[in-house]
């Protein structure tokens, strides 16, 4: 079992779920009156169902990370924060191909607050924490912008901002597994769509649902 106190773990899960509920509320107006594309990836899932799914999976993830992988409290909180941002983004993006700015910016502010809290608790690690966070955000932003320049339809502006925030949340040592699995899942899904002629090469596919699925898969399978 993990040395992490269960009260600390419960507090982290509760904080992540509470933040997720706020971000879902911020995301909901993006669906109001939005035109639903024929190629929408997700059905019109009620917000309450998504919140329940997020809460249950957050709890399971925290237990696996702490009890099986012996992940530290800070990295568990970083992973849960990333998931709290990705859930509402995936909910909206999967339905209307849109990533809400209010969710991304609020999530980014929370990520910066988390980094600031870590620095206050461990000032001797300040340089390491700043470098790993900034490097991940800059590297993901640069890669996304490059992809956007090459193929504007493949990567939207919302995807660029979401990847930058994901880098802020998880840092260099956590984010790459999540992004790799996300891209792998998206690749196989696109191959399936093309093979079954359910989509053409010029069609768009929402990225946020795959970022969520990939982050969760990487966390459960590898401990990030």
C-alpha positions in Angstrom: 0.0 0.0 0.0 1.0 3.6 -0.5 2.5 5.7 2.3 0.2 8.6 1.2 -2.4 9.3 4.0 -5.9 8.3 2.8 -7.3 11.6 4.1 -4.9 13.5 1.8 -5.9 11.2 -1.1 -9.6 11.8 -0.4 -9.0 15.6 -0.2 -7.3 15.6 -3.6 -10.1 13.6 -5.2 -12.7 15.9 -3.7 -10.9 19.0 -4.9 -10.5 17.6 -8.4 -14.2 16.6 -8.6 -15.2 20.0 -7.2 -13.1 21.8 -9.8 -14.4 19.5 -12.5 -18.0 20.5 -11.6 -17.1 24.2 -11.9 -15.4 23.6 -15.2 -18.4 21.6 -16.5 -20.6 24.6 -15.5 -18.3 26.9 -17.5 -18.3 24.6 -20.5 -22.1 24.1 -20.7 -22.9 27.5 -22.4 -20.7 26.4 -25.3 -23.3 23.7 -26.1 -26.3 26.1 -25.9 -27.4 26.8 -29.5 -24.2 25.4 -31.0 -24.7 23.5 -34.3 -24.0 19.8 -33.9 -21.9 18.5 -36.8 -22.9 15.3 -38.5 -19.5 13.8 -37.6 -19.9 14.5 -33.9 -17.9 11.9 -31.9 -20.1 11.9 -28.7 -23.8 11.7 -28.2 -25.6 14.4 -26.3 -24.6 13.1 -22.9 -26.2 14.9 -19.9 -23.8 16.9 -17.8 -24.8 15.0 -14.7 -23.8 11.7 -16.2 -20.4 13.1 -17.2 -19.9 14.4 -13.7 -20.8 11.0 -12.2 -18.4 9.3 -14.6 -15.6 11.8 -13.8 -16.0 11.4 -10.0 -16.0 7.6 -10.2 -13.0 7.4 -12.5 -11.1 10.0 -10.5 -11.5 8.0 -7.4 -10.4 4.8 -9.1 -7.4 6.5 -10.7 -6.3 8.0 -7.4 -6.5 4.6 -5.6 -4.6 2.9 -8.4 -1.9 5.6 -8.5 -1.5 5.7 -4.7 -2.0 2.0 -3.9 -0.4 0.2 -6.9 2.1 2.7 -8.4 3.0 4.5 -5.1 2.8 7.8 -6.8 3.4 10.9 -4.7 0.7 13.3 -3.6 1.9 16.1 -5.9 1.9 13.9 -9.1 -1.5 12.5 -8.3 -2.9 16.0 -7.8 -1.3 17.1 -11.1 -2.9 14.1 -12.9 -6.3 14.7 -11.4 -6.1 18.4 -12.3 -5.4 17.5 -15.9 -8.3 15.2 -16.0 -10.6 17.8 -14.4 -9.8 20.1 -17.3 -10.0 17.4 -20.0 -13.4 16.0 -19.0 -15.5 19.1 -19.8 -13.3 19.9 -22.9 -13.9 16.4 -24.2 -17.6 16.7 -23.5 -18.0 19.8 -25.6 -15.4 19.1 -28.3 -16.8 15.6 -28.9 -20.2 17.1 -29.6 -19.6 20.5 -31.4 -15.9 20.5 -32.2 -15.1 23.3 -29.8 -12.8 23.7 -26.8 -14.2 26.3 -24.4 -11.8 29.1 -23.6 -13.2 29.6 -20.2 -12.4 26.0 -19.2 -8.9 26.2 -20.7 -8.0 29.6 -19.1 -9.5 28.6 -15.7 -7.7 25.3 -15.8 -4.4 27.0 -16.7 -4.8 29.4 -13.8 -5.3 26.4 -11.5 -2.2 24.7 -12.9 -0.1 27.8 -12.2 -1.5 28.0 -8.6 -0.6 24.4 -8.1 3.0 25.0 -9.3 3.1 28.1 -7.0 1.9 26.0 -4.0 4.6 23.3 -4.7 7.3 26.0 -4.8 6.1 27.4 -1.5 6.2 23.9 0.1 9.5 23.0 -1.4 11.5 26.2 -2.2 14.6 24.2 -2.8 12.9 22.5 -5.8 11.7 25.8 -7.3 14.1 25.7 -10.2 13.3 22.1 -11.1 9.5 22.7 -10.8 9.6 25.8 -13.0 11.8 24.2 -15.7 9.8 21.0 -15.9 6.5 22.9 -16.1 7.6 25.6 -18.5 9.5 23.1 -20.8 6.4 20.9 -21.1 4.1 23.8 -21.9 6.5 25.4 -24.4 7.3 22.0 -26.1 3.7 21.0 -26.5 2.7 24.5 -27.7 5.5 24.5 -30.3 4.6 21.1 -31.6 0.9 21.9 -31.8 1.6 25.2 -33.6 3.9 23.4 -36.1 1.1 20.8 -36.8 -1.4 23.7 -37.2 0.9 25.4 -39.7 1.2 22.1 -41.7 -2.5 21.2 -41.5 -4.8 23.9 -40.1 -7.8 21.6 -40.2 -6.1 18.9 -38.2 -5.2 21.1 -35.2 -7.4 23.9 -34.1 -6.5 26.9 -31.9 -8.3 25.3 -29.0 -6.2 22.2 -29.3 -3.0 24.3 -29.1 -4.2 26.0 -25.9 -5.4 22.8 -24.3 -2.0 21.1 -25.0 -0.2 24.1 -23.4 -2.4 23.8 -20.3 -1.9 20.1 -20.2 1.9 20.7 -20.1 1.4 23.2 -17.3 -0.6 20.6 -15.3 1.6 17.6 -15.7 5.1 18.8 -16.5 7.8 17.1 -18.6 8.0 13.9 -16.6 4.3 13.1 -16.7 2.8 14.5 -19.9 4.6 12.6 -22.7 3.0 9.2 -21.9 -0.4 10.8 -21.9 0.2 12.6 -25.2 1.7 9.5 -26.9 -1.2 7.2 -25.9 -3.7 9.9 -27.0 -2.1 10.2 -30.4 -2.0 6.4 -30.7 -5.7 6.0 -29.9 -6.6 8.8 -32.3 -4.4 7.2 -35.1 -6.2 3.8 -34.8 -9.6 5.5 -34.6 -8.9 7.4 -37.8 -7.6 4.3 -39.5 -10.9 2.6 -38.5 -13.0 5.5 -39.9 -11.1 5.5 -43.2 -11.2 1.7 -43.5 -14.9 1.6 -43.0 -15.5 4.7 -45.2 -17.2 6.5 -42.3 -15.0 9.5 -42.9 -12.8 11.0 -45.6 -9.2 12.2 -45.2 -10.4 15.8 -45.2 -12.8 15.3 -42.3 -12.0 16.7 -38.9 -11.8 14.7 -35.7 -12.1 16.2 -32.2 -8.9 15.9 -30.2 -10.0 16.5 -26.6 -11.8 13.2 -26.2 -8.6 11.3 -27.2 -6.5 13.5 -24.9 -8.8 12.5 -22.1 -8.9 8.8 -23.0 -5.1 8.7 -23.6 -4.3 10.5 -20.3 -6.5 8.1 -18.4 -5.2 5.0 -20.2 -1.6 6.1 -19.6 -2.2 6.8 -15.9 -4.0 3.5 -15.3 -1.5 1.4 -17.3 1.8 3.0 -16.5 1.2 5.2 -13.4 2.3 8.2 -15.7 
